[in-house]
Amino acid sequence: MPKAKSKVQATNRRASFDYEFLETYTAGIQLVGTEIKSIRAGKVSLQDAYCFFVGRELFVRGMNIALYHWGSWGQHEPVRDRRLLLNRKELNHLWAADKQKGLTIVAVKLFIADNGYAKLVIALARGKKEYDKRQSIKERDIRREMDREG
């Protein structure tokens, strides 16, 4: 019997406004203690989450997973650096791209996969200038108007 599809998702809506996404990747997360229970309860925030390299390993910083409400044993630290799990080819590509000026790696979305593991969608991104943001707002408004009319 297949598992029910999970509705747990946390998105970083600010990232799409501040950055232009060039490539996206889906990475696993190394979790400890009660972190997965808090994620399943929807107590996670990706507001200021970004990724960085330590050696050749990729970590996410700024992701807040709240303490698990019903547990007292094995509690985790809410804001800590968590290691991301990608294959070596993807890590090498991101490492080389991260060294280029103007590119960064941001966390976009967190979800529970069909197999029950937490996955993080990360994006290689370039920061938008102020005029790019205004253009994005204009395009979004035009799309809304077209949807309303027909």
N, C-alpha and C positions, 0 to 999 in steps of 0.2 A: 504494500500500500504506500503510495508516494506521500511525502510530507506536504502539509499545507504551505502555500507560499506565504512568506513572512511579509508583513506590511511595515516592519521597522526600517525607517530610513531617516538619516540626518543629512541635510544638505548645507553647503556653504554658499548661500545665495549671493553674498557679497563678492565672492571670488569671480563670478561671471561678469559682474559690473566693473571690477577693477582690473581684470586680466583678460587677455585674448588667449584662448586655449589652442595650442598647436598640436599636441598629441595627448591621448589619455591612456592610462593603464589601470588595471585592476590588481590590487595587491592584497595579500593576506596580512593580518596583524598578529603579532606575538602578544598575547594577553596573559595576565596573571590574576589569581584570586577571583574576586566576584565581578570582574569587569564585564564578562559576557552577559551576566545576569542584568547588570545595569543597562547594557546596550539593548537587550531584549525588552527591557522596561521603557526604553525610549529616553533615557536620561543621559544624553550625549550632546555635546556642542562642538561644532567645527568652525566656530566664528573666526578665530585667528590662527587656524592650523596651517602649517607649512612643513615642508620636508627638507632635510639636510643630510649630508654625508658625514660619517665618521669612519675614516679609512675608506673601505669600499662597501660599507653597509649603509642602508638608507633608513633614516628614522623620521618619525613625525613628531613635531613639537607644537604645543598649543591646543591639542585636542583634549577637551575636558569630559571625562566620564565620571559622573557623580557617584558618590558612595552608594552602595546597595542598601536600600532602606530596611530590609528585613534581616540583614545579616550582621553579626558582630565579629565572627571569627573569619580571618583571611581577608579583611578589608584591604582595598588597594589605595594607592595614592591617586587622587583625582586628576591632577595635571602632572604627567611625567612623560618622558620621551619613550615612545614605543617603536620597536623595530618593525619594519615592513618586510614582507616576504615576497620577493620577485626572483625570477630566474636570472642567472648570471649575465646573459646577453642583454636583457632589459636594464639591469643595473649598470652595466658598462656604457650603454647608450645614454642613460640618464646622467651618469657621472660626467661624461664628456660634454653633454649639452649644458649641464649646470655650471661648468667652468666658463661658458660663453657669457659675455657681458649682456645684461638686460633680460636674461632668462631665469626663471625660478620654477620650483615645483610646489604646487599648492594642492591641498586636500579638497576635493569637490563633493564627494558623497560617501556615506557609510551605510552599508546594508548587510542583512543576514542572507547568505547564499542558501540555495536549496539543500545543501548538505549540512547546514547548521553553523557554518563558520562565518565569522565576521569578515567582511571584505571592505576595503577602502579604495575608492576611485580617486586616483591622483592625476594631475594634468601638468604637463610641461607648458609653461605660460610665459607670455610677454606682457608687461605692464602697459595699460592703456594711458594715453595722454588725455587731458581734459576735453579736447575737441573730439576724440574718439568716443568718450563717454556720452557727449551730447549727441553724436551721430547714432549711437546705440539707442538712446532714448527716443530719438526721432523715428527710427525704424520700427521700434516696438509700438509707438503710438500709431503709426501708419497701418501696421498689421492689425491692431485692435479695431481701428476704424473699418478696415476691409472686412473683418470678421463680423462686426455688428451689422454692416449693410447686407451681407449676403454670404 
